[in-house]
Amino acid sequence: MSTECTGKLILERADRRLIDCKKCGYMHIFPMYTEEELEHFYENVYSESTPSYIWYEKFHNIQRWKPQGTVLDIGCWEGAQLEIFKEHGWKCTGIELNKKAAATATTRGLEVHQLSIQEFFKKFRGARRWDVINVAYILEHIPKPADFLKKIGAFLKKGGFIIVEVPNEFSPFQIAYLKEHSMSPYWIKLPDHVNYFNKRGLENLMKSTGWKKIHGHTSFPMEMFLLMGDNYLKDNKLGRRSFRKVVEMERILRLYKTGLVSRMYSALYHCGIGRSLVIYAQKKKMR
């Protein structure tokens, strides 16, 4: 990301522009915040619990290629994803910048290091490698996601896997809702999110940084509630009730048939529909 970044202007907020960048292949803020500005925000201000709730699907899918091993969760928050792996015999490590969340994860008996991403790269370079690295809700927050994806491969064992999850922004359901109600994108949050990915943008980024996608799925498209008239944007209680409905639906489907939820969200991925996008990938083999 540099001064060469240019593309279609999506919107402007204060002194920042959101562009669909031709150079980078995805939407991002320009000019970009510094790493120091963002780290201060996440470490001391940011307090949102991890929005990923498809922990079972990630574990179920990775077992197709790696039944057991070691896993690193970057941005592990309070350790919910790691607990799923730990319960099935995996050796787990977590990295989390937020002090309170890292402390909570540690009380669960997990190995969690309270570090920034740059501190992690320095401390663990050449020291440890993992079979699986989970990167959930990280790429939308960091100023140089391409650099991150290029560097993180060095921390995988040979044949290892990366799982990348990001919010699915400017999805078909979101755009349909905006047009129906003549409103601007409600999901733009500064300086919280500095990169905005849809299916095309995330796949562009993964491919350009040397990763080969082997599987993709989404999570439940929460915007479906908006389209059906449940305006959780104006009513937080309604939003929480909608979320609980999704969690209960998924619970019932998992009990009925293992892998059903995953197959359903894999089908939605091809349409670019879902609240988040998840890609499983391996490093491309060098010729």
C-alpha positions in Angstrom: 0.0 0.0 0.0 1.6 3.3 -1.1 1.0 6.6 -2.8 0.5 4.6 -6.0 -2.8 3.3 -4.6 -5.7 4.5 -6.7 -9.2 3.3 -7.7 -12.9 3.9 -7.6 -13.9 6.2 -4.7 -16.4 4.4 -2.5 -16.9 7.2 0.1 -15.2 9.8 2.2 -15.0 10.1 6.0 -13.3 13.2 7.4 -9.8 13.2 5.8 -9.9 9.5 4.7 -11.2 8.0 1.5 -12.3 4.4 1.0 -11.2 3.3 -2.5 -11.5 0.0 -4.5 -7.8 -0.1 -5.1 -6.6 -1.3 -8.5 -3.1 -1.9 -7.2 -4.0 -3.8 -4.1 -7.0 -5.6 -5.5 -9.3 -4.9 -2.5 -11.0 -1.9 -0.8 -9.0 0.0 1.8 -8.8 3.4 3.5 -6.4 6.0 2.0 -4.3 7.6 3.3 -3.7 4.8 5.7 -3.3 5.1 9.5 0.1 4.3 11.0 0.8 1.0 12.8 1.4 3.0 16.0 -2.0 4.7 15.8 -3.8 1.4 15.3 -1.9 -0.5 17.9 -2.7 2.1 20.5 -6.4 2.0 19.6 -6.6 -1.8 19.8 -4.5 -2.3 22.9 -6.2 0.4 25.0 -9.5 1.3 23.4 -10.8 -1.6 21.4 -13.1 -3.9 23.4 -15.2 -5.8 21.0 -15.5 -9.6 21.5 -14.4 -11.7 18.6 -17.4 -11.8 16.2 -16.4 -15.2 14.8 -18.8 -17.9 16.0 -18.1 -20.7 13.5 -15.4 -22.3 15.7 -16.8 -25.9 15.2 -16.9 -25.5 11.4 -13.2 -24.5 11.3 -12.2 -27.4 13.4 -14.4 -29.8 11.4 -12.9 -28.6 8.1 -9.3 -28.6 9.1 -9.6 -32.2 10.3 -10.2 -33.2 6.6 -6.5 -32.5 6.0 -4.9 -32.5 9.5 -6.5 -34.7 12.1 -4.3 -33.4 14.9 -1.3 -31.2 15.5 -0.4 -27.7 16.6 -2.4 -24.6 16.1 -1.6 -20.9 16.5 -4.5 -18.4 16.8 -3.4 -14.8 16.0 -5.9 -12.5 17.6 -7.3 -15.2 19.7 -9.3 -12.8 21.9 -10.5 -14.9 25.0 -9.5 -18.2 23.5 -12.9 -19.7 22.3 -11.4 -21.1 19.1 -8.4 -22.6 20.8 -10.6 -24.3 23.4 -12.2 -26.3 20.6 -8.9 -27.5 19.3 -7.6 -28.2 22.9 -10.6 -30.3 23.7 -9.6 -32.6 20.8 -5.9 -33.0 21.8 -4.3 -30.2 19.8 -1.4 -28.2 21.2 -2.5 -24.6 21.2 -0.9 -21.2 21.2 -2.6 -17.8 21.1 -1.5 -14.2 20.3 -3.6 -11.3 21.5 -2.9 -7.6 21.8 -5.8 -6.7 24.0 -4.6 -7.0 27.6 -7.9 -7.9 29.2 -8.8 -10.5 26.6 -5.3 -12.1 26.7 -5.6 -12.4 30.5 -9.0 -14.1 30.3 -7.6 -16.6 27.7 -4.7 -17.4 30.0 -7.1 -18.2 32.9 -8.6 -20.9 30.7 -5.3 -22.8 30.8 -4.2 -21.7 27.3 -0.8 -20.5 26.2 -1.5 -17.0 25.2 1.1 -14.2 24.6 0.0 -10.6 24.9 1.9 -9.2 21.9 1.3 -7.1 18.8 1.7 -8.7 15.4 5.1 -7.0 14.9 6.3 -8.2 18.3 5.2 -11.7 17.5 7.2 -11.7 14.2 10.3 -10.6 16.1 9.9 -13.0 19.1 9.0 -16.2 17.3 11.0 -15.8 14.0 12.9 -19.0 13.5 11.9 -20.3 16.9 8.6 -22.2 16.4 6.3 -23.4 13.6 2.7 -24.7 13.6 0.6 -27.0 11.5 -2.4 -24.6 11.4 -2.5 -20.8 11.8 -5.9 -19.2 12.4 -6.2 -15.5 11.5 -9.7 -14.4 12.3 -10.8 -10.8 12.0 -7.2 -9.4 11.7 -6.7 -8.4 8.1 -9.3 -5.7 8.2 -7.5 -4.0 11.0 -3.9 -3.9 9.9 -2.4 -1.3 7.4 -0.4 -3.9 5.4 -2.3 -7.1 5.1 -0.2 -8.3 2.1 3.0 -8.0 4.1 1.4 -10.0 6.9 0.3 -12.8 4.6 3.8 -13.0 3.1 5.5 -13.2 6.4 3.2 -15.6 8.2 4.0 -18.5 5.9 7.4 -18.8 7.6 5.7 -19.8 10.8 3.9 -22.8 9.2 5.3 -26.3 9.2 5.8 -28.0 5.7 2.3 -28.6 4.3 0.7 -26.4 6.9 -2.6 -24.5 6.6 -3.7 -21.0 7.2 -7.4 -20.2 8.0 -8.3 -16.5 7.2 -11.6 -15.0 8.3 -12.7 -11.4 7.6 -16.0 -9.5 7.6 -17.7 -9.8 4.2 -18.4 -6.2 3.3 -20.3 -4.8 0.3 -21.9 -8.3 0.0 -25.0 -8.7 -2.3 -27.3 -8.7 0.7 -25.8 -5.5 2.1 -25.9 -3.7 -1.3 -29.5 -4.8 -1.8 -30.5 -3.4 1.6 -28.7 -0.1 1.0 -30.4 0.5 -2.3 -33.8 -0.4 -0.9 -33.4 2.2 1.9 -31.2 4.8 0.0 -28.6 4.8 2.8 -24.8 4.8 3.0 -22.7 1.8 4.1 -23.4 1.4 7.8 -20.5 -1.0 8.4 -17.7 1.5 7.8 -15.9 2.0 11.1 -12.8 4.2 11.4 -10.2 3.7 12.6 -11.4 0.2 13.6 -11.6 -1.3 10.1 -9.1 0.0 7.5 -9.5 -2.7 4.9 -12.9 -3.9 3.5 -13.1 -7.3 1.8 -15.6 -9.1 -0.3 -15.1 -12.5 -2.0 -13.2 -11.0 -5.0 -11.0 -8.8 -2.8 -10.0 -11.5 -0.4 -9.2 -14.0 -3.1 -7.2 -11.3 -4.9 -5.1 -10.7 -1.8 -4.5 -14.4 -1.0 -3.5 -15.1 -4.6 -1.2 -12.1 -4.9 0.7 -13.1 -1.7 1.4 -16.7 -2.7 -1.4 -18.6 -1.1 -3.5 -21.3 -2.9 -7.2 -21.5 -1.7 -8.2 -25.1 -1.0 -11.6 -24.3 0.6 -14.0 -21.5 1.3 -17.1 -20.8 3.3 -19.0 -18.0 5.0 -21.0 -17.5 8.1 -24.7 -16.9 8.4 -25.8 -13.7 6.4 -27.1 -11.6 9.3 -28.3 -9.0 6.8 -31.1 -11.5 6.0 -32.8 -10.3 9.1 -32.6 -6.7 7.8 -34.0 -7.7 4.5 -37.0 -9.4 6.3 -37.7 -6.2 8.3 -35.9 -6.9 11.6 -33.9 -3.6 11.9 -31.2 -4.6 14.4 -29.2 -1.5 13.3 -31.6 0.6 15.4 -32.3 -1.9 18.1 -29.3 -3.7 19.8 -31.7 -6.0 21.7 -33.2 -7.1 18.4 -29.7 -7.8 17.1 -28.9 -10.0 20.1 -32.1 -11.9 19.6 -31.3 -12.4 15.9 -27.9 -13.7 16.8 -29.2 -16.2 19.3 -31.6 -17.5 16.7 -28.7 -18.2 14.4 -26.7 -19.9 17.2 -29.7 -22.1 18.0 -30.3 -23.0 14.4 -26.6 -24.0 14.0 -26.7 -26.1 17.2 -29.7 -28.1 16.0 -28.2 -28.7 12.6 -24.9 -29.8 14.1 -26.7 -32.3 16.3 -28.6 -33.6 13.3 -25.6 -34.1 11.0 -21.9 -33.4 11.4 -20.7 -31.1 8.7 -24.1 -29.9 7.6 -23.6 -26.3 8.7 -20.2 -26.2 7.0 -21.6 -27.5 3.7 -24.4 -24.9 3.8 -22.0 -22.1 4.3 -19.7 -23.5 1.6 -22.5 -23.2 -0.9 -23.2 -19.6 0.2 -19.5 -18.8 -0.3 -19.8 -19.2 -4.1 -22.5 -16.5 -4.1 -20.4 -14.2 -2.0 -23.2 -14.3 0.6 -22.5 -14.4 4.4 -21.5 -12.2 7.3 -17.9 -13.3 7.1 -15.6 -15.0 4.6 -13.3 -17.9 5.5 -10.6 -19.2 3.3 -8.4 -22.2 4.0 -5.1 -22.1 2.1 -1.6 -23.4 1.7 1.5 -21.8 0.3 1.9 -22.2 -3.4 4.7 -24.6 -4.4 7.7 -22.9 -5.9 8.7 -24.2 -9.3 
